[in-house]
Amino acid sequence: MGQKEKLQKKLDFILEKLRFWRNIIFAVISSVVGIVFAVNQGKIELTNTLIIINIFGFLILLFSLNRLTSLTQEFNIYLDKLGEEE
């Protein structure tokens, strides 16, 4: 397997990771917005548990955004290397 194929395989792997973290971000945003909307509409009562869940949701969101940013930078580096190989 040549260098070009190895780089392409690594790019595909990074793309799968990017898709995973995007899905995590969408899930966390959906759950936090859903909880905030339900509290706002009076469907559920705001408790300490919900506040803690939302805080953890925001922390997970920040971690996910950080991971997505680092994977995007890694993807760009490998994409540049692949461009140099061609």
Contact map, one row per residue, 1 for C-alpha under 8 A:
11101100000000000000000000000000000000000000000000000000000000000000000000000000000000
11111100000000000000000000000000000000000000000000000000000000000000000000000000000000
11111110000000000000000000000000000000000000000000000000000000000000000000000000000010
01111111000000000000000000000000000000000000000000000000000000000000000000000000010011
11111111100000000000000000000000000000000000000000000000000000000000000000000000000000
11111111110000000000000000000000000000000000000000000000000000000000000000000000000000
00111111111000000000000000000000000000000000000000000000000000000000000000000100110000
00011111111100000000000000000000000000000000000000000000000000000000000000000000010000
00001111111110000000000000000000000000000000000000000000000000000000000000000000000000
00000111111111000000000000000000000000000000000000000000000000000000000000000100000000
00000011111111100000000000000000000000000000000000000000000000000000000000100110000000
00000001111111110000000000000000000000000000000000000000000000000000000000000000000000
00000000111111111000000000000000000000000000000000000000000000000000000000000000000000
00000000011111111100000000000000000000000000000000000000000000000000001001100000000000
00000000001111111110000000000000000000000000000000000000000000000000000000100000000000
00000000000111111111000000000000000000000000000000000000000000000000000000000000000000
00000000000011111111100000000000000000000000000000000000000000000000001000000000000000
00000000000001111111110000000000000000000000000000000000000000000001001100000000000000
00000000000000111111111000000000000000000000000000000000000000000000000000000000000000
00000000000000011111111100000000000000000000000000000000000000000000000000000000000000
00000000000000001111111110000000000000000000000000000000000000010011000000000000000000
00000000000000000111111111000000000000000000000000000000000000000001000000000000000000
00000000000000000011111111100000000000000000000000000000000000000000000000000000000000
00000000000000000001111111110000000000000000000000000000000000010000000000000000000000
00000000000000000000111111111000000000000000000000000000000010011000000000000000000000
00000000000000000000011111111100000000000000000000000000000000000000000000000000000000
00000000000000000000001111111110000000000000000000000000000000000000000000000000000000
00000000000000000000000111111111000000000000000000000000110110000000000000000000000000
00000000000000000000000011111111100000000000000000000000100010000000000000000000000000
00000000000000000000000001111111110000000000000000000000000000000000000000000000000000
00000000000000000000000000111111111000000000000000000000000000000000000000000000000000
00000000000000000000000000011111111100000000000000000100110000000000000000000000000000
00000000000000000000000000001111111110000000000000000000000000000000000000000000000000
00000000000000000000000000000111111111000000000000000000000000000000000000000000000000
00000000000000000000000000000011111111100000000001000100000000000000000000000000000000
00000000000000000000000000000001111111110000000000000000000000000000000000000000000000
00000000000000000000000000000000111111111000000000000000000000000000000000000000000000
00000000000000000000000000000000011111111111000000000000000000000000000000000000000000
00000000000000000000000000000000001111111111110000000000000000000000000000000000000000
00000000000000000000000000000000000111111110000000000000000000000000000000000000000000
00000000000000000000000000000000000011111111000000000000000000000000000000000000000000
00000000000000000000000000000000000001111111100000000000000000000000000000000000000000
00000000000000000000000000000000000001111111100000000000000000000000000000000000000000
00000000000000000000000000000000000001101111110000000000000000000000000000000000000000
00000000000000000000000000000000000000100111111000000000000000000000000000000000000000
00000000000000000000000000000000000000100001111101100000000000000000000000000000000000
00000000000000000000000000000000000000000000111111100000000000000000000000000000000000
00000000000000000000000000000000000000000000011111110000000000000000000000000000000000
00000000000000000000000000000000000000000000001111111000000000000000000000000000000000
00000000000000000000000000000000001000000000011111111100000000000000000000000000000000
00000000000000000000000000000000000000000000011111111110000000000000000000000000000000
00000000000000000000000000000000000000000000000111111111000000000000000000000000000000
00000000000000000000000000000000000000000000000011111111100000000000000000000000000000
00000000000000000000000000000001001000000000000001111111110000000000000000000000000000
00000000000000000000000000000000000000000000000000111111111000000000000000000000000000
00000000000000000000000000000000000000000000000000011111111100000000000000000000000000
00000000000000000000000000011001000000000000000000001111111110000000000000000000000000
00000000000000000000000000010001000000000000000000000111111111000000000000000000000000
00000000000000000000000000000000000000000000000000000011111111100000000000000000000000
00000000000000000000000000010000000000000000000000000001111111110000000000000000000000
00000000000000000000000010011000000000000000000000000000111111111000000000000000000000
00000000000000000000000000000000000000000000000000000000011111111100000000000000000000
00000000000000000000000000000000000000000000000000000000001111111110000000000000000000
00000000000000000000100110000000000000000000000000000000000111111111000000000000000000
00000000000000000000000010000000000000000000000000000000000011111111100000000000000000
00000000000000000000000000000000000000000000000000000000000001111111110000000000000000
00000000000000000000100000000000000000000000000000000000000000111111111000000000000000
00000000000000000100110000000000000000000000000000000000000000011111111100000000000000
00000000000000000000000000000000000000000000000000000000000000001111111110000000000000
00000000000000000000000000000000000000000000000000000000000000000111111111000000000000
00000000000001001100000000000000000000000000000000000000000000000011111111100000000000
00000000000000000100000000000000000000000000000000000000000000000001111111110000000000
00000000000000000000000000000000000000000000000000000000000000000000111111111000000000
00000000000001000000000000000000000000000000000000000000000000000000011111111100000000
00000000001001100000000000000000000000000000000000000000000000000000001111111110000000
00000000000000000000000000000000000000000000000000000000000000000000000111111111000000
00000000000000000000000000000000000000000000000000000000000000000000000011111111100000
00000010011000000000000000000000000000000000000000000000000000000000000001111111110000
00000000001000000000000000000000000000000000000000000000000000000000000000111111111000
00000000000000000000000000000000000000000000000000000000000000000000000000011111111100
00000010000000000000000000000000000000000000000000000000000000000000000000001111111110
00010011000000000000000000000000000000000000000000000000000000000000000000000111111111
00000000000000000000000000000000000000000000000000000000000000000000000000000011111111
00000000000000000000000000000000000000000000000000000000000000000000000000000001111111
00110000000000000000000000000000000000000000000000000000000000000000000000000000111111
00010000000000000000000000000000000000000000000000000000000000000000000000000000011111
